């Protein structure tokens, strides 16, 4: 049975994007088969291209978030550049942009202006704090949004805030925008009209903060900063073996707790110990319980402990470094990596996490700056001479 085309085959996305949130959103659309035309400044393009040079001279951030796209250099401050954008919009289904709200309005790229001419266009605006309110004009970088959303208040140790090791606020916004665009395409199929989507990094990050927000509902005491341990479930966190290898342990219910006591700790009397009789008690008395567990773990090798944990059906994990993740036995067994083309040659790339039985993800290459400018302009009917004139005018 032959595989079908990806579901967004035939959908055209224009994206005025940079950094992480919007590029991650549109990369996921490209994986689903959309044609994504990435509009970049001629003088250097998306600044994420220059964050580092760790992937054979290319930026790790850029390679991650920009596969499957076409790069078009365009100076939107020039009237010729804006005219070119208008011609592209005539054939576009979706416009994604993460300009500041004021810049979008100044350039007449707000939905109110665009919908009058392109009534089927879906416009997705990704911003730091939204397009109104006291924070609308503030610069929003990932770490700053982590702080504003309360994430730093629950992450780290009691005496030390710790940020996420990845751009979690950007990722939250990008994935919310991706889902909202798919919903807008379904909605357009029902109404025949486009729509406007606003996604702020703050909203997306606060959505991910749902558990601690409700834990502190009505002024209740918030979760404590507990390092790598769970703030309210215990034992759920870090322990070390005889060789000082870290084992992340997770016990979620009373059945698992009883099995852990009997088969791993080999101390059945702990099941009836009032200090540990329910999760709330175990969490309250975690220091005493930590000492009991760690004493046992310190006397055994990691192989012996993991064998017992497997027998007791207790969830655990080892803390992998990034080289181990690249070579993770589960990812390799499931063939989760594919080769994609970049300006520096082929590199490995993780396939999209959601696998569909009907189609394969598109998995296109990572574009060089302006790589597709001429062929896109040819599609729009520009002659070679006209393209050269646009270059001389610094419009592309």
Buried (B, 14 or more C-beta within 10 A) or exposed (E): EEEEEBBBEEBBBBBBBBBBBBBBBBBBBBBBBBBBBBBBBBEEBBBBBEBEEEBEEBBEBBBBBBBBBBBBBBBBEBEBBBEBBEBBBEEBBBBBBBBBBEEBBEBEBBBEBBBEEBEEBBBBBBBBBBBEEEBBEBEBBBBBBBBBBBBBBBBBEEEEBEBBEEBBBBBBBBBBBBEBBBEBBEBBEEEEEBBBBBBBBBBBBBEBBEEBBEBBEEEEEBBEBBBEBBBBBBBBBBBBBBEEBBBBBBBEEEEBBBBBBBBBBEBEEBBEBEEBBEBEBBBBBBEEBBEBBBEBBEEBEBEEBBEBBEEBEBEBEEEEEEEEEEEBEEBEEEEBBBEBBBBBEEBEBEBBEEEEEEBBBBBBBBBBBBBBBBEBBEEEEBEEEBBEBBBEEEBB
